[in-house]
Amino acid sequence: MFERPEGGDRALIVALAFGRGDDRDRMSEVTALAASAGAQVVAQVRGRRERPDAALFAGRGKVAEIAERKAATSADLVIFDHSLSGVQQRNLEEALSCRVVDRATLILDIFAQRARSAEGKLQVELAQLNHMATRLVGSWTHLERQKGGIGLRGPGETQLETDRRLIAQRVKLLRGRLSRVARSRATQSRTRRRAAVRTIALVGYTNAGKSTLFNRLTGSHVHAADQLFATLDTTLRRLHVDAAESMVLSDTVGFIRDLPHDLVAAFSATLSEAADADLLLHVIDASAANRDDQIAAVEAVLAAIGADGVPQLRVYNKCDLAQMPAGAERDACGNICNIRTSALTGAGCAELRAALAERFPRDPTTPPAPHSISTPALSR
């Protein structure tokens, strides 16, 4: 068992390109993820392979290079920007004599650090347990001896079964609690619809500026920071737009490339805000070099949660950094399809409000519907 050193981890990052892929964007992103998790990145290792190695993922030659860099930099942790099987992780830890963390585990660790609400903590724990359950066999194979003959019997399978049972019991408990949250959200959604309140959901890649835009539009002060996954808990606020129907704006967790499936499943209650919305504001970091890849990653997650059919308006944020003029773009039918904004300065936000009023105009003979917004309560 490897212990976390005092003062944080010294991490060596590994990002490989397969086929004709390019690992530069991957390396930049996983380095930011490691920093968000509290690690000190001391070295980076790149490489190229046609396909992953079944036993060591990176191959023996590359693992030997990683071991040399690890020793030279005194790294105590190796982070792979890829998904590793339980067997690959175990083999790598034996070869490198240190903890090895894959991309899914790294993201789960960040979520565990950032979760603040009771609901968020339960969702992260559920995702971690589901992720752990798939690795129990690999972790305990040295004890699985009960099925053998003389001299090969032992308590290993009993220990494995005990771990599985404990995890299954906890998962059942967490799912029960989260199902109550889901029912509460569904009730609130029906209430808003009966009150003719439109739900607008902010979605987008992590650190695209969703929370800053949320604060700019609603006058709120939710936590916004220049870091990955600064927001985990969904926040709802009234959005006042002149000549528009009553609206509620929700700020949701950011998406990322290769978001762990266990995390998407665990956050289904939270992500339902996007799937049930009347309109998605897809916030895009206009200054990102890999902007198109980030857009594709968000679209993939939206499809996974059943929100790909929800009408969408793209908001190209940070237009000041991208040296783009703020404003609106219309499609061939004359409908506003893209908005260029800077949530930090407020540029383009007037055009965004105008687009919402154009999308959901209020009948001048109908007064705005009063409505109070509350988030679902959850008993610990």
BELFENTA-V87837 format. One record per run of one state. SS is the DSSP state (h for helix, s for strand, l for the rest). FROM is the first residue (numbers start at 1). TO is the last residue. Records with the same first field share a line. If there is no record, write none. Layout:
SS=FROM-TO, FROM-TO
This chain:
l=1-9, 19-23, 37-39, 50-52, 54-56, 58-59, 74-76, 81-85, 97-98, 102-102, 115-117, 134-135, 144-155, 195-197, 206-209, 219-234, 240-243, 245-246, 252-254, 256-260, 267-267, 276-278, 286-290, 305-311, 318-326, 331-335, 341-341, 343-346, 348-348, 360-360, 362-380
s=10-18, 40-49, 53-53, 57-57, 77-80, 99-101, 198-205, 235-239, 244-244, 247-251, 255-255, 279-285, 312-317, 327-330, 336-340, 342-342, 347-347, 361-361
h=24-36, 60-73, 86-96, 103-114, 118-133, 136-143, 156-194, 210-218, 261-266, 268-275, 291-304, 349-359
